[in-house]
Amino acid sequence: MTATYTFDVFSTLDGYASYDSTGDWGGYWGKQGPEFLDRRLAQYSQDQRLVLGANTYREFVQALGSGTEGAKLHDPINTRMRNMPTTVVSTTLVGPLDWPDATLVPGDAVDVVARLKEESTVPLRSHGSLSMNRALMAAGLVDRIQVTIFPVITGRTGADPIFHGAADFDLELIESRTLDGHTQELIYRPTPHY
């Protein structure tokens, strides 16, 4: 039996994962509410392994703090993410990583994640890591895509289009919910569209 792999990403309504330096939105585009925060903590409190690409790992260290300096953002979600068992897939990073319970695995993400899916006794979850997850989708390794859509359009400041350059997929909606009356969480099962 293989472990389930979830590509977890935050999005604007117009499909961006983040905003450029001219944006003044703040974390979660300033739209987080108690239901959203409780839901995220519950999802990340489950036994699972976090899988990150090198760029997202670097961003996390910058935003959340390294293993030796402690979390810069002292909230339960970020604390949990920092302390989860984590695999960082990279051809550019050199270990050891300054992040609690992180393992650096060099190589191609498709090979690494295929092996992780076979060996892991817990589900796998990746937050962000856009280019890595697009490659994993194309290889058929993503079991679920969880998109949390925040009620914003970042037409001028949007950066990192989530599915830019991705293959074509049909999506089966397997779960949906509205959080705090305005944020949508959608969980899909992707199937390549030929």
Contacts in CASP RR format, 6 or more apart in sequence:
PFRMAT RR
TARGET T0000
AUTHOR 0000-0000-0000
METHOD contacts of the structure
MODEL  1
MTATYTFDVFSTLDGYASYDSTGDWGGYWGKQGPEFLDRRLAQYSQDQRL
VLGANTYREFVQALGSGTEGAKLHDPINTRMRNMPTTVVSTTLVGPLDWP
DATLVPGDAVDVVARLKEESTVPLRSHGSLSMNRALMAAGLVDRIQVTIF
PVITGRTGADPIFHGAADFDLELIESRTLDGHTQELIYRPTPHY
2 117 0 8 1.000
2 118 0 8 1.000
3 49 0 8 1.000
3 116 0 8 1.000
3 117 0 8 1.000
3 118 0 8 1.000
3 120 0 8 1.000
3 121 0 8 1.000
3 122 0 8 1.000
3 123 0 8 1.000
3 124 0 8 1.000
4 123 0 8 1.000
4 124 0 8 1.000
4 143 0 8 1.000
4 144 0 8 1.000
5 51 0 8 1.000
5 113 0 8 1.000
5 117 0 8 1.000
5 123 0 8 1.000
5 124 0 8 1.000
5 125 0 8 1.000
5 126 0 8 1.000
5 136 0 8 1.000
5 141 0 8 1.000
5 142 0 8 1.000
5 143 0 8 1.000
5 144 0 8 1.000
6 123 0 8 1.000
6 124 0 8 1.000
6 125 0 8 1.000
6 126 0 8 1.000
6 142 0 8 1.000
6 143 0 8 1.000
6 144 0 8 1.000
6 145 0 8 1.000
6 146 0 8 1.000
6 187 0 8 1.000
7 126 0 8 1.000
7 128 0 8 1.000
7 133 0 8 1.000
7 136 0 8 1.000
7 137 0 8 1.000
7 142 0 8 1.000
7 144 0 8 1.000
7 145 0 8 1.000
7 146 0 8 1.000
8 43 0 8 1.000
8 125 0 8 1.000
8 126 0 8 1.000
8 127 0 8 1.000
8 128 0 8 1.000
8 146 0 8 1.000
8 148 0 8 1.000
9 17 0 8 1.000
9 127 0 8 1.000
9 128 0 8 1.000
9 130 0 8 1.000
9 133 0 8 1.000
9 145 0 8 1.000
9 146 0 8 1.000
9 147 0 8 1.000
9 148 0 8 1.000
9 162 0 8 1.000
10 17 0 8 1.000
10 28 0 8 1.000
10 128 0 8 1.000
10 148 0 8 1.000
10 150 0 8 1.000
11 17 0 8 1.000
11 147 0 8 1.000
11 148 0 8 1.000
11 149 0 8 1.000
11 150 0 8 1.000
11 162 0 8 1.000
12 19 0 8 1.000
12 29 0 8 1.000
12 149 0 8 1.000
12 150 0 8 1.000
12 152 0 8 1.000
12 153 0 8 1.000
12 154 0 8 1.000
12 158 0 8 1.000
13 149 0 8 1.000
13 150 0 8 1.000
13 151 0 8 1.000
13 152 0 8 1.000
13 153 0 8 1.000
14 153 0 8 1.000
14 154 0 8 1.000
14 155 0 8 1.000
14 158 0 8 1.000
15 161 0 8 1.000
15 162 0 8 1.000
15 163 0 8 1.000
16 154 0 8 1.000
16 155 0 8 1.000
16 158 0 8 1.000
16 159 0 8 1.000
16 160 0 8 1.000
16 161 0 8 1.000
16 162 0 8 1.000
17 128 0 8 1.000
17 130 0 8 1.000
17 159 0 8 1.000
17 160 0 8 1.000
17 161 0 8 1.000
17 162 0 8 1.000
18 158 0 8 1.000
18 159 0 8 1.000
18 160 0 8 1.000
19 25 0 8 1.000
19 29 0 8 1.000
19 154 0 8 1.000
19 157 0 8 1.000
19 158 0 8 1.000
19 159 0 8 1.000
20 157 0 8 1.000
20 158 0 8 1.000
20 159 0 8 1.000
22 156 0 8 1.000
22 157 0 8 1.000
23 154 0 8 1.000
23 157 0 8 1.000
25 152 0 8 1.000
25 154 0 8 1.000
25 157 0 8 1.000
28 36 0 8 1.000
28 150 0 8 1.000
29 150 0 8 1.000
29 152 0 8 1.000
29 154 0 8 1.000
30 150 0 8 1.000
31 150 0 8 1.000
31 151 0 8 1.000
31 152 0 8 1.000
31 180 0 8 1.000
31 182 0 8 1.000
31 183 0 8 1.000
32 180 0 8 1.000
32 183 0 8 1.000
33 179 0 8 1.000
33 180 0 8 1.000
33 183 0 8 1.000
34 180 0 8 1.000
35 179 0 8 1.000
35 180 0 8 1.000
35 181 0 8 1.000
36 148 0 8 1.000
36 179 0 8 1.000
36 180 0 8 1.000
36 183 0 8 1.000
37 75 0 8 1.000
37 77 0 8 1.000
39 177 0 8 1.000
39 179 0 8 1.000
39 185 0 8 1.000
40 77 0 8 1.000
41 76 0 8 1.000
41 77 0 8 1.000
41 80 0 8 1.000
43 125 0 8 1.000
44 77 0 8 1.000
44 80 0 8 1.000
44 81 0 8 1.000
44 84 0 8 1.000
44 125 0 8 1.000
45 80 0 8 1.000
46 123 0 8 1.000
47 122 0 8 1.000
47 123 0 8 1.000
48 84 0 8 1.000
48 122 0 8 1.000
48 123 0 8 1.000
48 124 0 8 1.000
48 125 0 8 1.000
49 84 0 8 1.000
49 85 0 8 1.000
49 86 0 8 1.000
49 87 0 8 1.000
49 116 0 8 1.000
49 120 0 8 1.000
49 122 0 8 1.000
49 123 0 8 1.000
49 124 0 8 1.000
49 125 0 8 1.000
50 81 0 8 1.000
50 84 0 8 1.000
50 85 0 8 1.000
50 86 0 8 1.000
50 87 0 8 1.000
50 124 0 8 1.000
50 125 0 8 1.000
50 126 0 8 1.000
50 127 0 8 1.000
51 86 0 8 1.000
51 87 0 8 1.000
51 89 0 8 1.000
51 113 0 8 1.000
51 116 0 8 1.000
51 124 0 8 1.000
51 125 0 8 1.000
51 126 0 8 1.000
51 129 0 8 1.000
52 60 0 8 1.000
52 86 0 8 1.000
52 87 0 8 1.000
52 88 0 8 1.000
52 89 0 8 1.000
52 126 0 8 1.000
52 127 0 8 1.000
52 128 0 8 1.000
52 129 0 8 1.000
53 88 0 8 1.000
53 89 0 8 1.000
53 90 0 8 1.000
53 109 0 8 1.000
53 126 0 8 1.000
53 129 0 8 1.000
53 132 0 8 1.000
54 88 0 8 1.000
54 89 0 8 1.000
54 90 0 8 1.000
54 91 0 8 1.000
54 92 0 8 1.000
54 93 0 8 1.000
55 129 0 8 1.000
55 131 0 8 1.000
56 127 0 8 1.000
56 128 0 8 1.000
56 129 0 8 1.000
56 132 0 8 1.000
57 88 0 8 1.000
57 90 0 8 1.000
57 93 0 8 1.000
57 97 0 8 1.000
57 99 0 8 1.000
57 102 0 8 1.000
60 81 0 8 1.000
60 82 0 8 1.000
60 99 0 8 1.000
61 98 0 8 1.000
61 99 0 8 1.000
63 72 0 8 1.000
63 73 0 8 1.000
64 71 0 8 1.000
64 72 0 8 1.000
64 73 0 8 1.000
64 78 0 8 1.000
64 81 0 8 1.000
64 82 0 8 1.000
65 71 0 8 1.000
65 72 0 8 1.000
65 82 0 8 1.000
66 98 0 8 1.000
66 99 0 8 1.000
67 82 0 8 1.000
67 98 0 8 1.000
67 99 0 8 1.000
67 100 0 8 1.000
68 98 0 8 1.000
70 82 0 8 1.000
71 78 0 8 1.000
71 79 0 8 1.000
71 82 0 8 1.000
81 127 0 8 1.000
82 99 0 8 1.000
82 100 0 8 1.000
83 100 0 8 1.000
83 101 0 8 1.000
84 101 0 8 1.000
85 101 0 8 1.000
85 103 0 8 1.000
85 122 0 8 1.000
86 99 0 8 1.000
86 101 0 8 1.000
86 102 0 8 1.000
86 103 0 8 1.000
87 102 0 8 1.000
87 103 0 8 1.000
87 105 0 8 1.000
87 112 0 8 1.000
87 116 0 8 1.000
88 97 0 8 1.000
88 99 0 8 1.000
88 102 0 8 1.000
88 103 0 8 1.000
88 104 0 8 1.000
88 105 0 8 1.000
89 105 0 8 1.000
89 107 0 8 1.000
89 109 0 8 1.000
89 112 0 8 1.000
89 113 0 8 1.000
89 132 0 8 1.000
90 104 0 8 1.000
90 105 0 8 1.000
90 106 0 8 1.000
90 107 0 8 1.000
91 106 0 8 1.000
91 107 0 8 1.000
91 108 0 8 1.000
93 104 0 8 1.000
94 104 0 8 1.000
95 104 0 8 1.000
96 104 0 8 1.000
97 103 0 8 1.000
97 104 0 8 1.000
105 112 0 8 1.000
109 132 0 8 1.000
109 135 0 8 1.000
109 136 0 8 1.000
110 135 0 8 1.000
110 136 0 8 1.000
110 139 0 8 1.000
110 141 0 8 1.000
113 124 0 8 1.000
113 136 0 8 1.000
113 141 0 8 1.000
114 139 0 8 1.000
114 141 0 8 1.000
116 124 0 8 1.000
117 124 0 8 1.000
117 141 0 8 1.000
126 132 0 8 1.000
126 133 0 8 1.000
126 136 0 8 1.000
130 160 0 8 1.000
130 162 0 8 1.000
133 142 0 8 1.000
134 163 0 8 1.000
134 165 0 8 1.000
134 166 0 8 1.000
134 167 0 8 1.000
136 142 0 8 1.000
137 145 0 8 1.000
137 166 0 8 1.000
137 167 0 8 1.000
137 169 0 8 1.000
137 190 0 8 1.000
138 166 0 8 1.000
138 167 0 8 1.000
138 192 0 8 1.000
140 190 0 8 1.000
140 192 0 8 1.000
142 190 0 8 1.000
143 189 0 8 1.000
144 174 0 8 1.000
144 187 0 8 1.000
144 188 0 8 1.000
144 189 0 8 1.000
144 190 0 8 1.000
145 171 0 8 1.000
145 187 0 8 1.000
145 188 0 8 1.000
145 190 0 8 1.000
146 185 0 8 1.000
146 186 0 8 1.000
146 187 0 8 1.000
146 188 0 8 1.000
147 162 0 8 1.000
147 185 0 8 1.000
147 186 0 8 1.000
147 187 0 8 1.000
147 188 0 8 1.000
148 179 0 8 1.000
148 183 0 8 1.000
148 184 0 8 1.000
148 185 0 8 1.000
148 186 0 8 1.000
149 183 0 8 1.000
149 184 0 8 1.000
149 185 0 8 1.000
149 186 0 8 1.000
150 183 0 8 1.000
151 182 0 8 1.000
151 183 0 8 1.000
167 192 0 8 1.000
167 193 0 8 1.000
168 192 0 8 1.000
168 193 0 8 1.000
169 190 0 8 1.000
169 191 0 8 1.000
169 192 0 8 1.000
169 193 0 8 1.000
170 190 0 8 1.000
170 191 0 8 1.000
170 192 0 8 1.000
170 193 0 8 1.000
171 188 0 8 1.000
171 189 0 8 1.000
171 190 0 8 1.000
171 191 0 8 1.000
172 188 0 8 1.000
172 189 0 8 1.000
172 191 0 8 1.000
173 186 0 8 1.000
173 187 0 8 1.000
173 188 0 8 1.000
174 187 0 8 1.000
174 188 0 8 1.000
174 189 0 8 1.000
175 185 0 8 1.000
175 186 0 8 1.000
175 187 0 8 1.000
176 184 0 8 1.000
176 185 0 8 1.000
176 186 0 8 1.000
176 187 0 8 1.000
177 184 0 8 1.000
177 185 0 8 1.000
178 184 0 8 1.000
178 185 0 8 1.000
179 185 0 8 1.000
END
